[in-house]
Every structure is written in C-alpha cells, then in structure tokens.
Amino acid sequence: MKVKNDVGESSQVFDTITLNELLTGGVTGKLYDGPPDKAKVLAGAAVSCGGKTGTTSTTGTFTLTGIDPGTYDLTFTKTGYLPLTVRAVSIVKGVNTNTGDNSLIKELIYTYTALLPTGWSYAETSGINNSNKVVGTGFDSAYNNKVFTFTPYVLPNITPLLDIVSVSIADSGALLLTGTDQYGEWKDYLISGTIKRLLSPPRWSYSEAWAINSKSNVIGYGIDENGYDSAYLYFFSSNTYQTLLPPGWSYADVWEISNNDQVLGFGTDSAGMERFYIYSGGSYTEMSPPGSEDLPQPSAAMNNNGTVAFITYDELGVYSIFVYSNGDYTEIPSPAATLDYIMISDNGDFIVTSIDEAMNFTSYLYSGGQFTELAIDGKTSVQALKINSQGQVLFEVYDDLNGYTYFVRSGDQLVEIYPPDWLWGMAVTMNDKGAVVGYGTDANGFDKGFLAIPK
C-alpha cells in the first residue's frame, strides 16, 4: 500500500500482518463438552499449539495464528476435564489447518457422604434411583430393624415387618420392601408417599415381589389360584394384577421389568424347554432364535427400550449371544469358552461374565461392535456389578493381597470407589448418573452406608 512521509512524498510499504500470515500458518477448530454428537460446546478451554496459546469462544471455536510451519501437538485443557492432545498437527504457510470437532471428557471425581440416621447403631445402603435418592436398612439404638431414605433422612413406617430382607427404590420414589412379620410370615409391601399396600395377588396361595419400575409397577412370582407356578405384573395406578403364564407353558417366573411395562421372564414351555419370554401389552414373545430354538438359555437381560440380550450354548458346549430387538435376532460370538450371566444398558452396550472352577470372575464389555475384557493388572477376579445408560461400569475386583476393591470404569478412566480413611467399604450399585452407593466401616469403627456422587 502507499503512504506519505513527513514531506508529502509517497512510498510503497508492505502490510506486515499479511506478510506474517504468508510466512506462518495457524490452526482452527471446535471443542465440545463430551462427544460432538451431543452438541454441547465447551467455552473457556485453554488451547496451545506451536508456542501459541488461546481459549475457546462461547461457541466452542478457536483459532491460533502466527505458528511457524512444521508439525506440532495441539493441546486442550480445562479445570475439571481430562486434558486432550491431538498429535502431529501439520502447520502450513498461509493456511489455518482445520482440526474439526474435538472433545474434552469430564474428569471423574467422587465426593462421599456417610449415611447413618441419628441414633442408629448400624446402616447399609441397598439402592439408589436416578434422582440420587438412596434407600437402605439398619438398626436403631434398640436394635430394631428399620428402613431409611436419603436425602433428607426419612424413616418409612414398615409395620408389621420386623425383619427386612430386601428393599429397592424406584425412580418414582416408591419403595418395594420384602421381609417377615412377627409370625415369621413372608410379606411384600409397596410404599409410595402416604400409600402403603400389601402385595398379594387375589386367591394366590403364595407370592414374592421381585422388581419395581419407574411407574411403581411391580413384578413377582408365586403359586396362583389354580396351583400353577406363575408370575404377576402389578399396576400401581389401578391397584390390579395381571397373571403371567405364556400359553401352554407349565411354569413361569419373572426377571426384569422395563419402564414401559415390558416384562422379561423365564419358565418351561409346552415342549418342556426352559427359555425366556417377553410380555408386552397383553402378548407374549418366546425367545427362539432361528436355528437355535432348542438350545438352553442360562441368562438374559432387558433394557428400558425392550432390547433383550441372552446367552445360549449348543450340544458341543459352544456359547453364543443373541440380541433381540423389534422382532430381529443378531448373533454375536462369545468372547469366552463359557458364559454365566449377562446385563445390558439402555444404550445397547452389554456385559457378559464367566466364572471358572476357582470362582474367579471375568467380565467382558461389548461396545461399538467389539468386546473388551475388564481386566486390571494383578487382579485375579473382575466381576461387573452394573452398567448404566452412559456405558459406565461398576465392578468388583479381587486379589489375594488386597481382597475386594471396587471401581467405576468410564471411557478410559478407572476410579476406585472407597470413602477416604474408611477401614473397609464395598459398593452395591450405581445409577444412570454414575452415583454409587455402598457400605462399610469408617475410621472410627462405625458401620455406615455411603453415597458417592461424581462432581
């Protein structure tokens, strides 16, 4: 461009910004909070490449310029997130290299809350719903067996139960309790707010409740009015029961209930084969993969989308896994010589576990079309306890030196679950937010429950 000097003479000079851009290059792109397909951008993250630094904008974008040509690492950092390094970014003269979409993953850090209602001598947790509402049992100062929920502490009226065998909590906040009364009789109760109902299908001689869903509907099993081993589905809103026994079957039990009231059960069919079934909206579907109709089915699991994953093995002892969804079966080869049980998450990932003769567990995660063994160096036994809708896994590991320890696996992160300074602790279950409940003994020797919540 032309400029005039002090005496009015014109001269030609170079635009130094344009020249610098011609001699150097840059890098640009966009940063997300988690996977890019979730479409949540991440602002305020530090970005560096080739000696230049900057931060991502409110829309997650960044551009660094003035970088000498060459190959550099591009790094992203932000408090509370795992750092990310993109290797070997090529910087070219006069070009802003576009690295596309990048993601930072939140660092998994847990905060712990000890749980022991006032005046109690002992407490342990047994469940947590997706609102982080915790349920547990324990004993008060007079050694009466009681139930508590948290947050805040609430002590439901469990009369006439004296001994609590199990208690679970639904996303609705309803409690499903099983225990015995003063006469030693087995009873099941559903408690929702001020409503407390004894669960017992009319005219059945015996029944046991098994599981509850987000609508406070319950599945159970027992002996019906005709003397058959049957299952039931209880509808909370109408206070009615539906007997579950597929046509022609001699026996039926239940396994899981989805939030859409689909029931996964098992039993003995008309040919005398033990197999799984799905009950949905008044109709039954038997789990019978083409060509494998007569194979044993030792374990199955169902998610809230109605997808079922189950294990089979043939007459030669070769194991396979079938995934059933919308009427179609997909066969997946087994990752191990034998398989014992399976669990599936709402995102479709599943875990299979095998148990050897020494009672050592080996668990395998199936995600993205492939299996990954959940192994930890030096641990002889790894048992998955829960997989949530995010694909996070809670598992128990064992070795002869340290005994049992508990971990959450989230992506590439592995976090031990252990309340600080406690003498011992064990995890029980995990919800879809990654919160974990368990129990153990604190540093002062008190037996308590605990709640671990990701920050």
C-alpha positions in Angstrom: 0.0 0.0 0.0 1.1 3.7 -0.4 1.7 6.1 2.5 3.1 9.7 2.7 6.1 10.7 4.7 6.5 14.0 6.6 7.4 15.9 3.5 4.5 14.6 1.5 6.4 12.0 -0.5 4.7 8.8 -1.4 6.4 5.4 -0.9 5.4 1.7 -1.2 5.5 -0.4 2.1 4.4 -4.0 2.9 1.4 -4.9 5.0 3.3 -6.6 7.9 0.2 -8.6 9.1 -0.4 -10.0 5.6 3.3 -10.8 5.3 3.3 -12.6 8.7 0.3 -14.6 7.7 2.1 -15.6 4.4 5.2 -16.8 6.3 3.3 -18.6 9.1 0.3 -20.8 9.5 -2.4 -21.5 12.0 -4.9 -24.0 13.4 -8.6 -23.7 13.9 -11.5 -26.0 15.1 -14.2 -26.5 17.6 -14.3 -28.0 21.1 -17.2 -29.9 22.7 -18.1 -31.0 26.2 -18.2 -34.7 25.7 -18.8 -36.4 22.3 -19.5 -33.9 19.5 -22.8 -35.7 18.7 -24.2 -34.4 22.0 -23.8 -30.8 20.5 -22.8 -29.2 23.8 -19.9 -26.8 23.1 -17.2 -26.1 25.6 -16.1 -22.4 26.2 -13.1 -21.1 28.1 -10.8 -24.1 27.5 -7.1 -23.3 27.1 -5.7 -24.2 23.6 -2.0 -24.3 22.7 0.0 -25.3 19.6 3.5 -24.4 18.3 4.1 -22.0 21.1 0.8 -20.1 20.6 -2.0 -20.1 23.1 -5.6 -19.1 23.3 -9.0 -20.1 24.6 -12.2 -21.4 23.1 -15.0 -18.9 22.4 -18.6 -19.1 23.7 -19.4 -21.1 20.7 -16.5 -23.5 21.3 -14.4 -22.3 18.4 -10.7 -21.4 18.4 -8.1 -20.1 16.0 -4.4 -19.8 16.7 -2.2 -17.9 14.1 1.4 -17.0 13.7 2.7 -20.5 14.1 5.9 -21.4 12.2 5.4 -24.2 9.6 6.0 -27.6 11.0 4.3 -30.5 12.9 3.1 -29.8 16.5 0.9 -31.2 19.2 -2.4 -29.4 19.8 -3.5 -29.5 23.4 -6.7 -28.6 25.2 -7.1 -28.2 29.0 -9.8 -27.0 31.3 -10.3 -27.5 35.1 -12.5 -30.5 35.8 -11.8 -32.2 32.5 -9.2 -34.6 31.3 -6.6 -33.0 29.0 -6.6 -33.8 25.3 -3.7 -33.9 23.0 -4.1 -34.1 19.2 -0.8 -35.4 17.8 1.1 -34.3 14.7 -1.0 -31.4 13.5 0.6 -30.1 10.3 1.1 -26.3 10.1 1.5 -24.9 6.5 2.4 -21.4 5.4 -0.6 -19.2 4.8 -3.1 -21.8 5.9 -5.2 -22.3 9.1 -5.3 -26.1 9.5 -8.8 -27.2 10.5 -8.8 -29.9 13.1 -12.6 -30.2 13.0 -14.5 -31.3 16.2 -12.7 -32.2 19.3 -14.0 -33.2 22.8 -13.0 -32.9 26.4 -14.3 -35.5 28.8 -15.1 -34.6 32.4 -12.7 -35.9 34.9 -14.5 -38.5 37.1 -14.0 -37.3 40.7 -16.3 -38.5 43.5 -17.5 -36.8 46.7 -18.6 -39.0 49.6 -21.4 -38.7 52.1 -21.6 -41.1 55.1 -25.1 -42.4 55.9 -26.2 -43.2 59.4 -29.5 -41.9 60.7 -29.4 -40.3 64.1 -29.5 -42.8 67.0 -28.8 -45.8 64.7 -26.1 -48.3 65.5 -25.7 -49.6 62.0 -26.7 -48.8 58.5 -26.2 -50.1 55.0 -27.4 -48.9 51.6 -29.2 -51.2 49.1 -30.3 -48.9 46.3 -30.4 -45.5 44.6 -32.7 -44.1 41.9 -31.8 -41.7 39.1 -32.7 -38.7 41.3 -29.9 -39.8 43.7 -32.5 -40.8 46.3 -30.9 -43.5 48.4 -32.6 -46.3 50.3 -31.1 -48.5 53.0 -31.7 -50.6 56.1 -30.1 -50.8 59.5 -30.7 -50.9 63.3 -31.6 -48.2 65.7 -30.3 -48.0 69.3 -32.8 -50.6 70.5 -31.7 -52.9 67.6 -35.0 -52.6 65.7 -34.6 -53.4 62.0 -35.6 -50.2 60.1 -35.6 -48.6 56.6 -34.3 -45.2 55.7 -34.2 -43.0 52.6 -31.9 -40.1 52.0 -31.8 -37.0 51.1 -33.2 -36.0 53.6 -33.4 -38.8 56.1 -36.9 -40.3 56.2 -37.9 -43.4 58.2 -40.9 -45.0 56.4 -43.5 -46.9 58.5 -42.7 -50.5 57.8 -45.1 -52.1 60.3 -45.8 -55.0 60.5 -42.5 -56.1 59.1 -39.9 -56.9 61.8 -37.0 -58.2 59.7 -36.2 -56.6 56.3 -34.9 -59.0 53.7 -34.6 -56.5 50.8 -35.7 -53.0 49.8 -35.4 -51.2 46.5 -36.3 -47.7 45.3 -38.0 -46.7 42.0 -37.4 -43.5 40.0 -40.8 -42.5 41.2 -39.5 -42.6 44.8 -41.7 -45.7 45.7 -40.2 -48.4 47.8 -40.6 -52.1 47.4 -40.0 -54.0 50.7 -39.7 -57.7 51.4 -39.5 -59.1 54.9 -41.1 -61.2 57.6 -43.6 -60.2 60.3 -43.9 -61.2 64.0 -45.2 -64.6 63.0 -42.4 -65.3 60.5 -44.6 -64.9 57.5 -43.1 -63.5 54.3 -44.7 -60.3 53.1 -44.1 -57.7 50.4 -45.1 -54.0 50.6 -45.1 -51.1 48.2 -44.8 -47.7 49.9 -45.4 -44.5 47.8 -45.7 -41.4 49.9 -48.6 -42.0 52.4 -49.8 -45.1 50.4 -48.7 -48.5 51.8 -50.0 -51.6 50.0 -49.6 -55.3 50.8 -48.7 -57.0 47.5 -50.6 -60.3 47.2 -52.4 -61.4 44.1 -56.0 -62.4 44.9 -56.5 -66.1 45.8 -52.8 -66.9 45.3 -51.5 -69.2 48.0 -48.0 -67.7 47.9 -46.2 -64.8 46.2 -42.9 -62.9 46.3 -42.3 -59.5 44.8 -39.2 -59.2 42.6 -38.7 -55.8 40.9 -40.3 -52.3 40.5 -40.2 -49.8 37.6 -40.4 -46.0 37.3 -44.2 -46.2 37.3 -44.2 -48.0 40.6 -45.4 -51.2 38.8 -44.1 -54.4 40.3 -43.4 -57.9 39.0 -43.3 -61.1 41.2 -44.0 -64.8 41.2 -45.7 -67.5 43.2 -48.4 -70.1 43.1 -51.7 -68.9 41.6 -55.3 -69.9 42.4 -55.1 -72.9 40.1 -51.9 -74.2 41.8 -49.6 -73.2 38.9 -46.2 -71.7 39.3 -47.0 -68.3 37.8 -45.7 -64.8 37.7 -47.6 -61.5 38.0 -47.5 -57.9 37.0 -49.0 -55.4 39.4 -50.2 -52.0 38.2 -49.9 -49.3 40.9 -52.3 -46.7 39.4 -55.2 -49.2 39.1 -54.2 -51.4 42.0 -54.7 -54.5 39.8 -52.8 -57.7 39.0 -52.1 -59.4 35.7 -51.1 -63.1 35.8 -48.2 -64.0 33.6 -48.1 -67.5 32.1 -47.4 -67.9 28.4 -50.0 -70.2 26.6 -49.1 -73.8 27.0 -46.3 -73.2 29.5 -46.3 -75.2 32.7 -44.2 -72.7 34.7 -43.3 -69.0 34.6 -41.2 -66.7 36.6 -40.0 -63.1 36.1 -36.7 -61.5 35.7 -36.9 -57.8 34.8 -39.4 -55.1 34.1 -38.8 -52.0 31.9 -40.1 -48.5 32.5 -42.6 -49.3 29.6 -44.0 -52.3 31.5 -42.4 -54.9 29.3 -41.6 -57.9 31.3 -38.7 -60.3 30.8 -39.4 -63.7 32.3 -38.4 -67.3 32.1 -40.0 -70.7 32.5 -40.9 -74.1 30.9 -42.6 -74.1 27.5 -45.0 -76.6 26.1 -42.1 -78.8 24.9 -40.5 -78.9 28.3 -37.7 -76.5 27.3 -36.6 -73.8 29.7 -36.5 -70.5 27.9 -37.1 -66.7 28.3 -40.2 -64.8 27.2 -41.3 -61.2 26.9 -44.7 -60.0 28.0 -45.8 -56.7 26.5 -49.3 -55.2 26.2 -51.1 -58.5 26.6 -49.0 -60.6 24.3 -46.1 -63.0 24.7 -42.9 -63.5 22.7 -40.8 -66.6 23.3 -37.1 -66.1 22.8 -36.4 -68.5 19.9 -33.6 -67.5 17.6 -33.9 -69.2 14.1 -31.8 -72.5 14.2 -31.3 -72.2 17.9 -34.9 -72.9 19.2 -33.9 -75.9 21.3 -30.7 -74.5 22.9 -30.5 -73.8 26.6 -30.7 -70.2 27.7 -28.9 -69.8 31.0 -29.1 -66.0 31.3 -30.8 -62.9 29.8 -31.3 -59.2 30.4 -33.6 -56.5 29.0 -33.1 -52.7 28.9 -35.8 -50.0 29.0 -36.0 -49.9 25.2 -37.2 -53.6 25.2 -33.9 -54.9 23.8 -33.1 -58.3 25.1 -29.6 -59.9 25.2 -29.3 -63.6 26.2 -26.8 -66.4 26.3 -27.1 -69.8 24.6 -24.9 -72.8 24.1 -25.1 -75.8 21.7 -24.7 -79.6 22.2 -20.9 -79.2 21.8 -20.8 -76.6 24.6 -20.1 -73.6 22.2 -21.6 -70.4 23.6 -23.2 -67.6 21.7 -25.0 -64.4 22.5 -28.2 -63.2 20.8 -29.6 -59.7 20.9 -33.3 -59.4 20.2 -34.8 -56.1 19.1 -38.0 -55.3 17.2 -38.5 -58.9 16.1 -35.0 -59.4 14.8 -32.2 -61.6 16.3 -28.5 -60.7 16.0 -26.0 -63.4 16.9 -22.7 -62.4 18.5 -19.9 -64.9 19.1 -18.9 -65.4 22.7 -15.6 -63.8 23.9 -15.0 -66.8 26.3 -15.3 -70.6 26.3 -18.2 -70.4 28.9 -20.6 -67.6 29.9 -22.7 -67.4 33.1 -24.7 -64.2 33.1 -25.4 -61.1 31.1 -26.5 -57.5 31.7 -27.5 -54.7 29.2 -27.6 -50.9 29.3 -30.2 -48.6 27.7 -27.6 -47.5 25.1 -27.3 -51.1 23.9 -23.9 -51.9 25.4 -23.8 -55.2 27.4 -21.6 -57.2 29.6 -21.1 -60.9 29.8 -19.3 -62.7 32.7 -17.8 -66.1 33.0 -16.9 -67.9 36.3 -14.1 -70.5 36.4 -13.8 -73.5 38.7 -11.9 -71.5 41.3 -14.8 -69.0 41.4 -12.8 -66.3 39.7 -14.9 -63.9 37.6 -14.0 -62.5 34.2 -16.3 -59.8 32.6 -16.3 -58.5 29.0 -17.8 -55.3 27.8 -19.4 -55.3 24.4 -19.5 -51.8 22.9 -19.0 -50.4 19.4 -19.2 -53.9 17.9 -16.4 -55.4 19.9 -15.6 -57.0 23.2 -13.1 -55.5 25.8 -12.1 -57.5 28.8 -12.5 -55.6 32.0 -9.1 -56.5 33.3 -6.8 -54.9 35.9 -3.2 -55.9 36.2 -2.6 -58.2 39.2 -6.3 -58.9 39.9 -7.4 -62.5 39.6 -11.1 -61.8 39.5 -13.1 -59.0 37.9 -16.9 -59.1 38.2 -19.2 -56.4 36.7 -22.0 -55.4 39.0 -23.8 -52.7 37.0 -23.7 -51.0 33.6 -25.6 -47.7 33.3 -27.2 -45.9 30.4 -23.9 -43.9 29.8 -22.0 -47.1 29.4 -20.2 -46.7 32.8 -19.4 -49.9 34.6 -19.3 -50.6 38.3 -17.2 -53.7 39.1 -15.7 -55.7 41.9 -12.1 -57.0 41.7 -10.2 -59.4 43.9 -6.6 -60.4 44.6 -5.1 -62.4 47.4 -3.2 -59.4 48.8 -5.8 -56.7 48.9 -9.0 -58.7 48.9 -12.0 -57.0 47.3 -11.9 -53.5 45.8 -14.4 -51.6 43.7 -14.0 -49.4 40.6 -16.1 -47.4 38.1 -14.9 -47.5 34.5 -16.0 -44.5 32.5 -14.5 -44.5 29.0 -10.7 -44.7 29.5 -11.0 -43.6 33.2 -10.8 -46.0 36.1 -11.8 -44.7 39.5 -11.6 -46.6 42.7 -14.7 -46.3 44.9 -13.6 -46.0 48.5 -14.6 -43.5 51.1 -11.5 -41.6 52.4 -9.9 -43.1 55.6 -12.5 -45.8 56.0 -11.4 -49.2 57.3 -13.2 -51.0 54.6 -16.0 -50.5 52.1 -18.0 -52.2 49.4 -20.0 -50.8 46.6 -23.5 -52.1 45.9 -24.9 -50.4 42.8 -24.8 -47.4 40.5 -27.4 -45.2 38.8 -27.5 -43.7 35.4 -25.8 -40.5 36.6 -22.8 -42.6 37.8 -23.6 -42.1 41.5 -22.7 -45.2 43.6 -24.0 -46.4 47.0 -22.4 -48.9 49.3 -21.5 -49.5 53.0 -18.6 -50.3 55.3 -16.8 -49.2 58.4 -15.5 -45.6 58.9 -12.2 -44.5 60.5 -13.9 -44.5 64.0 -15.3 -48.0 63.7 -18.9 -47.1 62.9 -20.8 -49.3 60.4 -22.4 -46.9 57.9 -23.7 -46.6 54.4 -22.2 -44.2 51.8 -23.2 -42.2 48.8 -20.6 -41.4 46.2 -21.6 -38.7 43.7 -19.5 -37.6 40.7 -18.5 -33.9 40.8 
